[in-house]
Amino acid sequence: MATHKSAEKRARQNEKRNIRNASLRSSIKTGMKTVLTAVEGKEKEGAVASLHRMIPAIARAAAKGAFHKKTASRRIARLTKKVNALA
């Protein structure tokens, strides 16, 4: 438990950031599932549209610290590879 002022503030900040990051990660996972569902259904237009929405969203989440930048890059690459395989 925090016993001095700066540690208490740090605990409050960590709690807020944890909630924000969890929300970001959850929305990214949901968006990735929409892309993968479209790929599995062989819906090229839907998959491409979903992918174009997800790439900046994943990059933004990495910029805010919800993901490591290499994790974001890997996820974008894997989604793009699957969508491109439809062609």
N, C-alpha and C positions, 0 to 999 in steps of 0.2 A: 504494500500500500504506500502511496506517495505521502511523504512526511514534510516536505517543504514546498513553498509556493511554485517554484519552477517545475518541480516534478509533478505537481497537481495539474498545472497547465499542460504539460507534455502529455499526461494521461488523457485529458479532455481532447486535445488535438488528435491523438492517436485513435480515440473512439470515433470522432467525426470522420476521419479519413478512412477508417476501417469500414464504416457504413457506406460511404461514398464509393469506395473501391469495390465492395461486394456488389453493390447495385450495378456498377459499370460492367464488372465481370459477368454478371448474370445476363444483362441485356446483350452482351457480345455473344455469349453462348447461345442465346435464343436466336439471334440473327444468323449465327453460323448454322444452326439447325435448319433454318428456312432455306439457306443456300443448298445444304446437303439434301434436303427433301426434294427440292427442285431438280437436283442432279440425278437422284435416284429415280424420279418420275420422268426423266429424259426431257424436261421442259427447258430448252435452251434459253429462250427469251427471259423466262422467270428467273433462271439461275444467274444469267448475266446481270439482270437488273438488281437482284439481291446482292450479288457480289460487288457491284458498283456502290451500293449503299454501305456495305460492310467494310470495305477497305479503309475509307477515311475514319469510320467509327473505331476500328481496331487501332489505327495509328493514333487517334486522339486519346484512347484509353492508355496506350503506352506512354504518350507524352505526359499524361497526368499521373503516371506511376502505378496504374492498376496492373499493368503487365510489364515485364522487362521488354526492352525494344527488340531483342532477338526472338523472344517468344512471339511477339506481334508479327514480326517479319516471317517467322516460320508458319504461323497460322494463315497469313495472307497467301504465302506461296502455295501451301497445300490446297487451300480453297481454289485458287486460280488454276492450279494444275488439274483439279477435278472438273472444273467448269470447261476448261480448254479441251479436255478429253471428250466432251460431248460432240465437238466438231469433227 
